[in-house]
């Protein structure tokens, strides 16, 4: 690989790229301007020229990862594109453990910032193309986005636990066994699905949830038509 020029090393894109690398390695605590200057072999002034503070740097890193996740070829049906967007975000949150809390923070703290509108626009544009009445668009899009954030975030949390040397099959088997031993009078449902817990695929389960929401959007749309 050819060495970077000085201009490339000090570009905003390179700074954000290095920030993502540090976040992936050590989380938010590992991202400081000191560690960033060491990673880029530059002075803090060069970084402050592009990014004024750590909050702005976190926002930029989040926006960069999300923009990549939302890249979808407009070649399928709206349903197919929604599934592709959902899976892209699911995999991004899985690869970048710091992303889920940053998305939750941005959604609650500043829903008007660049990331939240971009996600809602990307999903909502496909929801509007489903043919459902306009009065259902906001609720339907919100349901999809919140499901993606919640399910993907929980999967990422589970992955972090399993990343600590815990075997996934053994973990799920232990959970299923524990549910099977619950009081049948108090927990009949959990006992009935214990085998599914043992055998399920995380991505397949996630996409099935997306399909259930899409089916609900279709039904709600039909019920609201005159």
N, C-alpha and C positions, 0 to 999 in steps of 0.2 A: 504494500500500500504506500502511495506517495506521501511524504510528510506534508502536514498542513502549512499553509502560508500563515503569516502573522495575522492578516486580515480575517482569514477563516477562523483562526483560533479565538479571535476576539469578537466574532459576530454574535448577535443575539441568539441565532439558531444554535450555535455551538454551546453557548452558555446554558441554554435550556436543555440541550442534549446531555450535557454533563450533569446538570441538576437531576434529570431523570435517572441517570446512572447511579448517583449518590443516594437518591431516594429508594431505588430498587435494592441497593446493597444494605442500607442501614436505616431506612425509614426517615421520617421528618427530623428526628433528632440528629441524624447524620448529615443533614443538609445545613451547612453554615457557610457564610461567605469566606471563612478561613479555609474550610475543606475544599470549597469551590476554587479558590485561587490556587491552592496546591494542585488540584486536579488539572487545571488549565495552565499552570505554570505562568501566571500573570499576576498583576497587582490588583488590589480591590477597586482602585479607581476605574480601571477598564471595565469591570463588571458593573459598578454603579452607573456608569455611563449608559448602559443598556437597560438595567433593572434596578429600580430605586431601593428596594427592600426585600426581605425574605417573603413577605406576603405576596408581593407581585411576582416573585420567582415561583412560588408554589402555584399561583394562578396560571402562570405561563406554562409550567410543566404539565399541569392538568389539562389545559387547553390543547397542548401539543399531542398528548396521548389520546385524548377524546377525538380530535380531528382525524387522526389515523384510524381509529376504531369506527368512525362514521362513514368511512370511504366505502361506498356501495355502488356497484355498477347498476344503472337503471335499465336492467334488461329483463326483469321478471315482473310478476304481478305485484301489486302493493303488499299483499300478504307475504310473498317471498322476500321482498325488500325489508319489511319490518322484521322478519325472522333473521335476516342477515345483519341488520343493525343491532338487534338484540344480542345475537351471538358475538358480534364484534365487541360490544361493550362488556359482555360476560367474560370473554377471554382477556380483554385489556385489564379488567378488575382482578382477574385471577393472576395475571402476570405481574401486576404492579400493586402490591398489598397496600400501599399508601393511598391509592386512588379512591377507594370506596369512602373513607372518611372525608377526603377532600371534596368529593361530589356532594356528600350529605351536608357538609359545611357550606358550600357555595349555594346549594338549593335553599337552605334555611336562612343564610345570612344575606346573600345578594343574588336573588333569582333573576335579576336583570343583567348580571355580568355576562361575559361572552359564552361561557360553557353551557349554562342552563338553557338559554334561548336556542343555542345551536342544537342541543339534543331534542328539545321539544319541537323545533322546526323540522328536524330530520324525520322524527317519528310522526308528527302531526300532519306533515305534507302527505305521507302515505295513508294515514287514517282518513284524511279528506278524500283521497282517491278511491276509498272503499265503497263510496256511494251512500254512506250513512248520512242522515240529516245533519245539517250544520250544528243544530242544538246539542248534538251528542259528541261533537269533536273534542271539546275541552276535557270532558269527563273520560272519554275513551283514551285519549292521549295520556292523560294523567295516570290512568290505571296501568297502562303499559309501562310508562317511565318509572313509576314507583315500584312496580313489580320487578323490573329489570334491576333497579338499584338495590332493592331488598334481597332478592334471590341471589343475584351475583355477589353482593356483599357478604351474605351468609356463607355462600360457597367458598369465597376467598378466605373467610375466617376459619372454616373447616380445613381448608388446604394448609393454612399456617400451622394448625394443630398437628395435621398429618405430616407436615414437613419436619417435625421435631423427632423423627425416627419412628413414628407410629405407622404401622402397616394399615393401609386403607381397608383391605378385606377383613383383617382382624378387628379393626375398630367397628366396622359395620356389623360384623358378626356378633360382637359383644353387645352392641346396642340392640340388635334384633333379639338376642337371647334374653336380655334384660326385659324387653317389652313382652316377650312370650311368658315371662314369669310373673307379670302383673296380675292383680286380682281380676278375674274374668268378669265379675259383676260390676266393678268400678271402671275398668278399662277395656271393654269389649272391642272397641274400634282399633286401638293400638295393637292389641293382640292379633287382630285380623289382618293387619298390613305388615306385620313384622317380617315376613318373607320378602316383601317388596323392598323394604329397607336394606336387606342383606344383598339384594341382586341389582339394585337400580344403577343407572348411569346418570351422572350429574348433568351432563349437557342435554341428554335426551329428556330428562325430567324437566329441565329449564325450558326447553323448546315446547314441550307439551303444555306447560303453563301458558306460554305465549299463545299457543293455538286455542286454548280454552278462552282466553280473553278475546281473541279475534272472533271466535264463535259467538261469544256474548255480545260483541259489538254488532255483529250481523243480526242477531235476534233483536237487540234493542232498536236497531235501525228499522227493521221491518215493523215493529210494534208502533213506531212513531210516524210511520207513513200514513197519510189519509186513506 
